[in-house]
């Protein structure tokens, strides 16, 4: 009898652990791109080393972005970005902590594409600002894709544009987020 109860208890603990783990999705290979249309030159970069976590029960989500992970077509742009603009040695990462505001509208147990609104706090260059952006969550075969595109202003994050090129570089940056999250196994 004791052995039977122990097996049942072990099964319930395992089930609870697996069920709980499926409430959280994770990646270390999310992608964030940014683009700025400017008179001097368009500026674009891509980062494929974004860590993201999504809790499907609460809608809580968090992103961590290593600033030196952004890759530019031109090495000189990458150097200027890290040294002169975002000061990557002083501010090595950007973070977002927030929630899917309409999380109840997403059925994580059913394949489909869901329009969402994400709200939270974005920290770049040591400055934290409230952000609200539209996005999509796509559920497909137990995986979750989360995507969003929104704009920020460099000046809001105390990122200075040198006076020499101030009229030729845009203060507005378009950020695109694209992540494939898998069930967290921990």
TAURPE-V536524 format. One record per backbone hydrogen bond with DSSP energy under -1.0 kcal/mol. CO is the residue of the C=O (numbers start at 0). NH is the residue of the N-H. E is the energy in kcal/mol with one decimal. If there is no record, write none. Layout:
{{CO & NH & E} {CO & NH & E}}
//
This chain:
{{0 & 4 & -2.4} {1 & 5 & -2.4} {2 & 6 & -2.2} {3 & 7 & -2.3} {4 & 8 & -2.8} {5 & 9 & -2.6} {6 & 10 & -2.4} {7 & 11 & -2.3} {8 & 12 & -2.4} {9 & 13 & -2.5} {10 & 14 & -2.6} {11 & 15 & -2.8} {12 & 16 & -2.3} {13 & 17 & -2.6} {14 & 18 & -2.9} {15 & 19 & -2.5} {16 & 20 & -2.4} {17 & 21 & -1.8} {19 & 22 & -1.5} {20 & 23 & -1.4} {22 & 55 & -3.6} {23 & 183 & -3.2} {24 & 53 & -2.5} {25 & 181 & -2.2} {26 & 51 & -2.3} {29 & 49 & -1.8} {30 & 177 & -2.8} {31 & 46 & -2.0} {32 & 175 & -2.7} {33 & 44 & -1.9} {34 & 173 & -3.0} {35 & 42 & -2.6} {42 & 35 & -2.4} {44 & 33 & -2.2} {45 & 70 & -2.8} {46 & 31 & -2.2} {49 & 29 & -2.7} {50 & 63 & -2.4} {51 & 26 & -1.9} {52 & 61 & -2.2} {53 & 24 & -2.8} {54 & 58 & -2.6} {58 & 99 & -1.9} {59 & 54 & -2.8} {60 & 97 & -2.8} {61 & 52 & -2.2} {62 & 95 & -2.1} {63 & 50 & -2.2} {64 & 93 & -2.4} {65 & 68 & -1.7} {66 & 69 & -1.4} {70 & 45 & -1.8} {73 & 77 & -1.7} {74 & 78 & -2.4} {75 & 79 & -2.6} {76 & 80 & -2.9} {77 & 81 & -2.3} {78 & 82 & -2.7} {79 & 83 & -2.3} {79 & 84 & -1.5} {80 & 85 & -2.6} {81 & 87 & -2.1} {86 & 90 & -2.9} {91 & 66 & -2.4} {93 & 64 & -3.1} {94 & 122 & -3.2} {95 & 62 & -2.5} {96 & 120 & -2.8} {97 & 60 & -3.0} {98 & 118 & -2.4} {99 & 102 & -1.5} {101 & 104 & -2.1} {102 & 105 & -1.9} {106 & 109 & -1.9} {111 & 138 & -3.0} {113 & 136 & -2.5} {115 & 134 & -2.4} {116 & 100 & -2.5} {117 & 132 & -2.5} {118 & 98 & -2.9} {119 & 130 & -2.9} {120 & 96 & -2.0} {121 & 128 & -2.5} {122 & 94 & -1.9} {123 & 126 & -2.2} {126 & 123 & -2.3} {128 & 121 & -2.9} {130 & 119 & -2.3} {132 & 117 & -3.1} {134 & 115 & -2.7} {135 & 146 & -2.4} {136 & 113 & -3.0} {137 & 144 & -2.9} {138 & 111 & -2.0} {139 & 142 & -1.6} {142 & 139 & -2.5} {143 & 180 & -3.9} {144 & 137 & -3.0} {145 & 178 & -2.7} {146 & 135 & -2.4} {147 & 176 & -3.4} {149 & 174 & -3.5} {151 & 172 & -2.8} {153 & 156 & -1.5} {153 & 158 & -2.1} {154 & 157 & -1.4} {161 & 164 & -1.4} {164 & 167 & -1.8} {164 & 168 & -1.2} {167 & 39 & -2.4} {170 & 153 & -3.0} {172 & 151 & -2.3} {173 & 34 & -2.0} {174 & 149 & -2.4} {175 & 32 & -2.5} {176 & 147 & -1.8} {177 & 30 & -2.3} {178 & 145 & -2.1} {180 & 143 & -2.5} {181 & 25 & -2.5}}
//
